Amino acid sequence: MSSKRVVFLESFPVLNRLSSEQIADLCASLAIFVLSFFFCWLLSLAYPQGLATEETWTYWQLKKNFHWFEPNQLDFFRTIPYSALLGASCRFANPTGALYWLNGVMFSLDIAVVFILGRLLFSSRVAAILLAVFSLAFEVTSMHIFYFNLQLCPDPLYAELVFLASNISLIAWLKKQPYLLLFASCILGFSAFLKPAGAVICVLWLTFIIIVLFRQSVQAQKTFALIAICSFLGLGPFAFWCLRNFCIYGYPTCIGRTGGSFLETVLPIRTNDEHFFGNPKVDAEFHIAVIECERGCQPYVQPDELQNESLSRYFRYDRYFLYGPATINPFSFLGKLKIPNWEGMGFHEIFSLEPEQMFTLDAEAGRVASIIIRDHPVGYLKLLFREYCEMFQPMLMWTNPLYSYQNEPAKAYDYWDTARQGPRPKYFDLYPHIGGLPSGKDSNLFVARALGALHENPVVQMMLNCYYACELYLSHFIFVGACIIGILVSRNPTKFADPERIYRIAVVLVMLFLTAAANSFFVATCNIAKLRYQIAGELELHLAFLVTLFVLVRLCLAMLEKMARGRVSKLAAEETG
């Protein structure tokens, strides 16, 4: 057996340099990756094509006629990375399946990296394997990010990239390998380019990376060089797109919807006595436009909105914008007021909007929103607090049929063909050479129902519901507890049995929470809590919970072992006496 092992190692010179422990860890991580990949394969049998959403066609539209240094149709709305991926997928026989497998590979990598992190935290291969397997089981049974990988939009890929970069950064810190931080910075940079909201998380982790480099590097010149490269890799793509938009449109922003999102969010706390334009007549007309927009949208409220307040706010705020159904809306009013040659007061197709006009409109919308926030700071803080808290309450958001796992795949594929919302075939023909919209006609119903049975198992649902009902309080309790323990350990390390390990675990828990919290806070400041925004921090929260659970179990086992030893010592003393 040993001779076979030697021959195998000689075939791979890199492996020959590894110790038996390192080879065992590599094999374990590969096994976990394969196990995760297996579950992704099962889901691909149930759903052989990706699920088109209301966002898919906008990225497709940007891809169809894109120019790097000239105006593009949806420049104000999207960045180019996911559009490029949509274009690249055309080279495959099943383009939507190729995009799913990209997400599947990233998901499997994330679970494998959890094993590496667990190995460094607990110094036990068995504990690390269990942590990774429990993480996989959590995601597969909950059918959140695992099922969301089918969506033809950047959100699942973005969530998995952020999770991967976060874990690689932590691994680099734990192993004292600063060059790994370059890889993490590169992933963070791409994630922020993929979804500009990722810039907040990028800044958070770059701060962590800078602190790590200052503490671990001995040469000042090397430290500053690494910091400069990490900063360039992390912020470079985002900054490049802002510079590009500034050169073309005159606005140094990544997209032209931030100010508009702010205005949609804060319009409900506006009062009719506010002044925005220095002209009482114009102010009155703007207030009338808002009121008329709200009245005009009332007939379009759907039954599912009446049953779910989160969904109701999402659509209510969204209808303020130009593609809302009302014949008059506040954004059209601003457009007519500030933009020469603005056409129309009511509904506008999103692909009919000119990017140059939209960047100008976005700046004006941001100015009006800032006045509302200035006039109603308490009301805005209440809005922010409500949306932030809701980002930690997935049970309030996972009610949309599109996002809930379906045992009958055809229902999920058909959802976006209904009148509820989403791309209509006349607007959107994804990959015409394979027949337009995905239909799910080749779905394996047996596998779909088997995965559904696993997801809907009463015991599994009870455990998941218990966790999700407490996620808001539990995650913040873990964060506060980790902060307190980390501070105590750093100040009085002699009072703890294994201070270095405890401090490391505390830092990991804090950073995982802060990643989710930064995402939630940013969304809450300028948007409505939406499920596809919430998944960006879900993997981090789940891992923090499982790490805490493992720590508590290990503490309980250590206490039981100590009690057993004490009992044995007492019995031995009695026998001796």
C-alpha positions in Angstrom: 0.0 0.0 0.0 2.8 2.4 0.9 4.6 1.7 -2.4 1.4 2.6 -4.3 1.2 5.8 -2.4 4.8 6.6 -3.3 4.1 6.0 -7.0 1.0 8.2 -6.8 2.9 11.0 -5.2 5.7 10.8 -7.7 3.1 11.3 -10.4 2.3 14.7 -8.9 5.5 16.5 -7.7 3.4 19.1 -5.9 1.8 16.5 -3.7 5.2 15.0 -2.9 6.1 18.1 -0.9 3.0 17.8 1.3 2.9 16.0 4.6 0.4 13.2 5.2 -1.7 15.6 7.3 -1.9 18.1 4.4 -2.7 15.4 1.9 -5.5 14.1 4.2 -6.9 17.6 4.4 -6.7 18.1 0.7 -8.6 14.8 0.1 -11.2 15.8 2.6 -11.8 19.2 1.0 -12.0 17.6 -2.4 -14.5 15.1 -1.1 -16.7 17.9 0.3 -16.5 19.7 -3.0 -17.6 16.6 -4.8 -20.5 16.0 -2.3 -21.7 19.6 -2.8 -21.3 19.2 -6.6 -23.4 16.1 -6.4 -26.3 18.0 -4.8 -26.0 20.7 -7.5 -26.2 18.0 -10.1 -29.4 16.6 -8.5 -30.9 20.1 -8.7 -29.8 20.4 -12.4 -31.8 17.2 -13.1 -34.9 18.7 -11.5 -34.3 22.1 -13.2 -32.3 21.5 -16.4 -32.6 25.2 -17.4 -32.1 28.4 -15.4 -35.0 30.5 -14.3 -35.4 33.9 -16.1 -36.3 36.7 -13.8 -37.4 40.3 -14.2 -33.7 41.3 -14.3 -32.5 38.8 -16.9 -33.6 40.7 -19.9 -32.1 44.0 -18.8 -28.7 42.4 -18.6 -29.3 40.7 -22.0 -30.4 44.0 -23.5 -27.1 45.7 -22.3 -25.1 42.8 -23.8 -26.7 43.0 -27.2 -25.2 46.4 -28.2 -22.5 47.3 -25.7 -19.7 49.8 -26.1 -17.1 50.5 -23.5 -16.6 54.2 -24.1 -19.9 55.2 -25.6 -23.5 55.4 -24.2 -25.4 52.2 -23.9 -29.2 51.7 -23.5 -29.2 50.5 -19.9 -25.9 52.0 -18.6 -27.8 53.8 -15.8 -29.3 50.5 -14.6 -26.7 47.8 -15.0 -23.0 47.1 -15.0 -21.4 44.9 -17.7 -20.0 41.7 -15.9 -23.2 39.7 -15.8 -24.2 40.8 -19.3 -20.8 39.5 -20.5 -21.6 36.2 -18.7 -24.9 36.0 -20.5 -23.1 36.5 -23.8 -20.4 33.9 -23.0 -23.1 31.3 -22.1 -24.3 31.5 -25.7 -21.4 29.3 -26.7 -22.9 26.3 -24.8 -25.7 24.0 -26.0 -27.7 24.8 -22.8 -26.8 28.4 -22.0 -29.0 28.8 -18.9 -27.6 25.5 -17.6 -24.1 26.8 -18.1 -24.9 29.8 -15.9 -26.4 27.6 -13.3 -23.2 25.4 -13.2 -21.1 28.5 -12.7 -23.1 29.2 -9.6 -23.0 25.5 -8.7 -19.2 25.5 -8.9 -18.9 28.6 -6.7 -21.4 27.1 -4.2 -19.3 23.9 -4.0 -16.1 25.9 -3.6 -17.7 27.8 -0.7 -18.6 24.7 1.2 -15.1 23.2 0.6 -13.5 26.4 1.9 -15.7 26.1 5.1 -13.8 22.8 5.8 -10.5 24.7 5.5 -11.7 27.4 7.9 -13.0 24.8 10.3 -9.7 22.9 10.2 -7.9 26.1 11.2 -10.4 27.0 13.9 -10.8 23.7 15.7 -7.5 21.8 14.7 -9.7 18.7 14.2 -10.3 17.2 10.8 -13.5 15.5 12.0 -14.9 18.8 13.4 -14.0 20.6 10.2 -15.7 17.9 8.1 -18.8 18.0 10.3 -18.9 21.8 10.0 -18.7 21.7 6.2 -21.3 18.9 6.0 -23.7 20.7 8.3 -23.2 23.9 6.2 -24.1 21.9 3.1 -27.1 20.3 4.8 -28.3 23.7 6.0 -28.2 25.3 2.5 -29.7 22.3 0.7 -32.6 21.7 3.0 -33.4 25.4 3.4 -33.5 25.8 -0.4 -32.5 29.5 -0.3 -29.1 30.2 -1.9 -29.0 26.6 -3.2 -32.2 27.0 -5.1 -31.5 30.6 -5.9 -28.5 29.4 -8.0 -31.0 28.7 -10.8 -31.9 32.4 -11.1 -30.5 34.1 -14.2 -29.4 37.2 -12.3 -26.1 38.3 -10.6 -27.4 37.9 -7.0 -26.5 34.3 -6.3 -23.1 34.6 -7.9 -22.5 37.8 -6.0 -23.5 36.2 -2.7 -21.1 33.2 -3.3 -18.2 35.4 -4.4 -18.5 37.6 -1.2 -18.7 34.5 1.0 -15.6 33.0 -0.8 -13.6 36.2 -0.5 -14.6 36.6 3.2 -13.4 33.0 4.0 -10.2 33.3 2.0 -9.4 36.5 3.9 -9.9 34.8 7.2 -7.9 31.8 6.1 -5.0 34.1 5.0 -5.1 35.8 8.4 -5.2 32.5 10.3 -2.4 30.9 8.3 -0.4 34.1 8.1 -0.2 34.0 4.3 -0.6 37.6 3.1 -0.4 36.7 -0.5 -3.7 34.9 -0.2 -5.2 38.4 0.5 -4.4 39.4 -3.1 -6.7 36.6 -4.3 -9.4 37.7 -1.8 -9.1 41.3 -3.0 -9.5 40.3 -6.6 -12.7 38.4 -5.8 -14.0 41.3 -3.8 -13.3 43.7 -6.7 -15.1 41.6 -9.2 -18.1 41.2 -6.8 -18.3 45.0 -6.4 -18.2 45.4 -10.2 -20.9 42.7 -10.6 -23.2 44.4 -8.1 -22.2 48.0 -7.1 -23.7 47.4 -3.6 -20.7 45.1 -3.0 -18.5 48.2 -2.7 -19.6 48.5 1.0 -18.5 44.9 1.8 -15.4 45.5 -0.3 -14.4 48.5 1.9 -15.1 46.4 5.1 -12.9 43.6 4.1 -10.2 45.9 2.7 -10.1 47.5 6.1 -9.6 44.0 7.7 -6.9 43.2 5.1 -5.0 46.4 5.8 -5.1 45.7 9.6 -3.9 42.1 9.0 -1.0 43.3 6.7 0.1 45.9 9.2 0.2 43.3 12.0 1.7 40.4 10.2 4.2 42.0 7.8 7.7 42.8 9.1 8.9 44.9 6.2 7.2 48.3 5.8 8.0 48.5 2.1 6.4 45.1 1.5 3.4 46.0 3.6 2.6 49.2 1.8 3.1 47.4 -1.6 0.6 44.7 -0.6 -1.9 47.3 0.7 -1.7 49.2 -2.5 -2.2 46.1 -4.7 -5.1 44.8 -2.6 -6.7 48.3 -2.7 -6.3 48.4 -6.5 -7.7 44.9 -7.0 -10.6 45.5 -4.6 -11.7 49.0 -5.7 -10.2 49.3 -9.1 -13.0 47.7 -11.2 -15.7 49.8 -9.3 -13.6 53.0 -9.6 -13.0 52.3 -13.3 -16.7 52.1 -14.0 -17.4 55.3 -12.1 -14.6 57.0 -14.1 -16.0 55.7 -17.3 -19.5 57.0 -16.5 -18.0 60.4 -15.5 -16.2 60.6 -18.9 -19.4 59.7 -20.8 -22.2 61.2 -18.7 -20.5 63.6 -16.4 -21.5 61.8 -13.2 -18.9 59.8 -11.2 -21.3 57.1 -10.1 -21.4 53.4 -10.9 -25.1 53.4 -11.9 -27.8 56.0 -12.2 -30.4 54.6 -9.9 -29.0 55.3 -6.4 -30.6 58.7 -6.0 -33.8 57.3 -7.4 -33.8 54.4 -4.9 -33.3 56.9 -2.1 -36.3 58.9 -3.3 -38.6 55.9 -3.7 -37.7 54.8 -0.2 -38.3 58.2 1.6 -41.4 59.5 -0.4 -43.8 57.9 2.1 -42.5 60.1 4.9 -42.7 63.3 2.8 -45.2 65.9 4.0 -47.1 68.4 1.8 -45.5 71.4 3.4 -41.9 70.7 2.3 -40.1 72.9 -0.1 -37.7 71.4 -2.7 -37.5 73.8 -5.6 -37.6 77.3 -4.2 -40.9 77.9 -5.9 -44.2 77.3 -3.9 -46.1 76.6 -7.1 -43.6 74.0 -8.3 -43.4 72.5 -4.8 -47.2 72.1 -4.8 -47.3 70.5 -8.2 -44.6 68.0 -7.1 -46.7 67.0 -4.0 -49.8 66.6 -6.2 -47.8 64.4 -8.6 -46.8 62.1 -5.7 -50.4 61.9 -4.4 -51.8 61.3 -7.9 -49.2 58.6 -8.4 -50.2 56.8 -5.2 -53.9 57.0 -6.2 -53.2 55.8 -9.7 -51.3 52.7 -8.5 -54.1 51.6 -6.1 -56.0 49.6 -8.8 -52.9 47.6 -9.6 -52.4 46.2 -6.0 -52.3 42.4 -6.2 -53.8 39.9 -3.7 -50.4 38.6 -2.6 -49.4 42.2 -1.6 -52.4 42.3 0.8 -51.1 39.2 2.5 -47.4 40.2 2.8 -46.4 43.7 4.1 -42.8 43.2 2.8 -44.0 42.4 -0.7 -46.5 45.3 -0.5 -43.8 47.9 0.3 -41.6 46.5 -2.4 -44.2 47.0 -5.1 -45.6 50.2 -3.7 -42.3 51.9 -3.6 -41.3 50.5 -7.0 -44.4 52.0 -8.6 -43.2 55.5 -7.9 -40.6 55.1 -10.6 -41.0 55.7 -14.3 -42.1 52.2 -15.1 -44.9 52.3 -12.6 -48.5 52.1 -14.0 -49.8 55.6 -12.9 -50.4 58.2 -15.6 -48.4 60.7 -13.5 -45.5 60.0 -11.2 -42.9 62.1 -9.3 -40.0 61.0 -11.4 -41.7 62.1 -14.6 -42.4 65.4 -12.9 -38.7 65.8 -12.1 -37.8 64.8 -15.6 -40.1 67.4 -17.2 -38.7 70.0 -14.7 -35.0 69.4 -15.1 -34.4 67.7 -18.5 -34.8 69.4 -21.9 -37.0 67.5 -24.4 -38.4 65.2 -21.7 -41.3 63.3 -23.1 -44.4 62.3 -21.2 -45.6 62.3 -17.6 -46.6 58.8 -16.9 -45.5 55.2 -17.7 -42.1 54.8 -19.5 -40.7 51.5 -20.8 -37.3 51.1 -19.1 -35.6 50.4 -22.4 -36.9 53.7 -23.8 -35.1 55.8 -21.2 -32.0 57.7 -22.3 -29.0 57.0 -20.1 -27.9 60.7 -20.2 -31.3 61.8 -19.0 -31.4 59.1 -16.3 -28.1 60.1 -14.7 -29.3 63.7 -14.6 -32.7 62.6 -13.2 -30.9 60.4 -10.6 -28.9 63.3 -9.3 -32.0 65.5 -8.9 -33.9 62.6 -7.2 -31.0 62.2 -4.8 -31.1 65.9 -4.0 -34.9 65.8 -3.3 -34.4 62.6 -1.2 -31.7 64.3 0.9 -34.1 67.2 1.7 -36.8 64.7 2.9 -34.3 62.9 5.0 -33.0 66.2 6.5 -36.6 67.3 7.3 -37.6 63.9 8.8 -34.5 62.4 10.4 -36.6 60.4 13.0 -38.9 59.1 10.3 -35.9 58.1 8.1 -34.2 56.3 11.0 -37.4 54.4 11.6 -37.5 53.3 8.0 -33.8 52.4 8.1 -34.3 50.3 11.3 -37.4 48.5 9.9 -35.7 47.5 6.7 -32.5 46.6 8.4 -34.3 44.3 10.8 -36.4 42.8 8.0 -33.2 41.8 6.2 -32.6 39.4 9.1 -36.1 37.9 8.9 -36.2 35.7 5.8 -39.5 34.1 6.9 -41.2 37.4 6.0 -39.7 37.5 2.5 -39.6 33.9 1.3 -43.3 33.9 0.3 -42.9 34.9 -3.4 -43.7 31.9 -5.6 -40.6 32.6 -7.7 -38.3 32.2 -4.8 -40.0 29.2 -3.1 -38.9 25.7 -4.2 -41.5 24.0 -6.4 -41.9 20.2 -6.6 -43.4 20.8 -10.0 -40.7 22.6 -12.0 -43.1 23.6 -14.7 -44.8 25.9 -12.2 -41.6 27.8 -11.5 -40.8 28.1 -15.2 -44.3 29.4 -15.9 -44.4 31.9 -13.1 -42.8 34.7 -15.1 -45.2 34.2 -18.0 -48.1 35.3 -15.8 -49.4 38.9 -15.7 -47.9 39.3 -12.1 -44.7 40.8 -13.2 -41.5 40.1 -15.1 -40.4 40.0 -18.7 -43.0 39.4 -21.4 -42.0 37.3 -24.4 -42.5 40.4 -26.6 -39.8 42.2 -24.7 -37.4 39.3 -24.1 -36.4 36.3 -26.1 -33.5 34.7 -24.3 -31.3 32.6 -26.6 -33.7 32.4 -29.6 -31.7 29.5 -31.0 -33.0 27.2 -28.2 -36.5 28.4 -28.3 -36.7 31.6 -26.1 -37.7 31.4 -22.5 -36.8 28.3 -20.5 -39.8 25.9 -20.1 -38.6 23.0 -17.9 -40.0 20.5 -20.3 -37.0 18.1 -19.7 -37.2 18.3 -15.9 -36.8 15.0 -13.9 -40.0 15.0 -11.8 -38.7 12.2 -9.5 -35.6 14.1 -8.5 -37.6 17.3 -8.1 -40.1 15.7 -5.8 -37.3 13.9 -3.8 -35.5 17.2 -3.2 -38.9 18.7 -2.3 -39.6 15.9 0.2 -36.2 16.6 1.8 -36.9 20.3 2.0 -40.5 19.9 3.2 -39.7 17.2 5.8 -41.6 18.3 9.0 -38.6 17.9 11.3 -36.4 19.8 8.9 -39.0 22.6 8.5 -39.4 22.8 12.3 -35.7 23.2 12.8 -35.3 25.8 10.0 -38.3 27.8 11.2 -37.0 27.9 14.7 -33.7 29.3 13.4 -35.2 31.8 11.0 -37.7 33.0 13.6 -34.7 33.9 15.9 -32.1 34.9 13.3 -32.4 38.6 14.0 -31.8 38.3 17.7 -29.5 35.3 17.5 -27.1 36.8 15.0 -26.8 40.0 17.0 -26.4 38.1 20.2 -23.5 36.1 18.7 -21.9 39.3 17.4 -22.1 41.0 20.8 -20.9 37.9 22.6 -18.0 37.4 20.2 -17.0 41.1 20.7 -17.0 40.9 24.5 -15.1 37.6 24.5 -12.6 38.9 22.0 -11.9 42.0 24.1 -11.6 40.1 27.3 -9.2 37.6 25.8 -7.0 40.3 24.2 -6.8 42.1 27.6 -6.4 39.2 30.0 -5.1 36.2 27.9 -3.8 34.4 31.0 -7.3 33.9 32.4 -8.3 31.6 29.5 -7.2 28.1 28.7 -6.5 28.6 25.0 -6.6 32.4 24.5 -5.3 32.4 20.9 -7.9 29.9 19.6 -10.7 31.7 21.5 -9.6 35.1 20.0 -9.5 33.7 16.5 -13.0 32.2 16.7 -14.3 35.5 18.1 -12.7 37.5 15.2 -14.2 35.1 12.7 -17.7 35.4 14.2 -17.4 39.2 14.3 -16.3 39.5 10.6 -18.9 37.1 9.4 -21.6 39.1 11.1 -20.3 42.4 9.9 -20.4 41.2 6.3 -24.1 40.4 6.6 -24.8 43.6 8.6 -22.9 45.8 6.2 -25.0 44.4 3.3 -28.2 44.8 5.3 -27.4 48.3 6.4 -26.6 49.5 2.9 -29.8 48.1 1.5 -31.8 49.7 4.4 -30.3 53.1 3.7 -31.6 53.4 0.2 -33.9 50.6 -0.6 -36.5 48.1 0.5 -35.6 44.8 2.0 -35.8 42.3 -0.8 -35.1 38.6 -0.7 -32.5 38.7 -3.5 -30.6 41.4 -1.4 -30.9 39.3 1.7 -29.1 36.2 0.4 -25.8 38.2 0.1 -25.3 37.8 3.9 -27.2 34.6 4.5 -24.2 32.2 4.1 -22.2 34.2 6.5 -25.0 34.2 9.2 -25.5 30.5 8.8 -21.8 29.8 9.1 -21.5 32.0 12.2 -24.4 30.2 13.8 -22.9 26.7 13.1 -19.4 27.8 14.4 -21.0 29.0 17.6 -22.9 25.8 17.9 -19.8 23.7 17.4 -18.0 25.8 20.1 -20.8 25.3 22.5 -20.8 21.5 21.9 -17.1 21.3 22.3 -17.4 23.3 25.6 -20.1 20.9 26.8 -18.0 17.9 25.9 -14.9 19.3 27.6 -17.0 20.0 30.8 -18.4 16.4 30.7 -14.9 15.0 30.3 -13.6 17.1 33.2 -16.5 15.9 35.4 -15.8 12.3 34.4 -12.1 12.7 35.2 -13.0 14.2 38.5 -15.3 11.4 39.3 -12.6 8.8 38.4 -10.0 10.6 40.5 -12.5 10.7 43.4 -13.2 7.0 43.2 -9.5 6.2 42.9 -8.8 8.3 46.0 -11.6 6.5 47.9 -10.2 3.1 47.0 -6.7 4.1 48.0 -8.0 5.5 51.3 
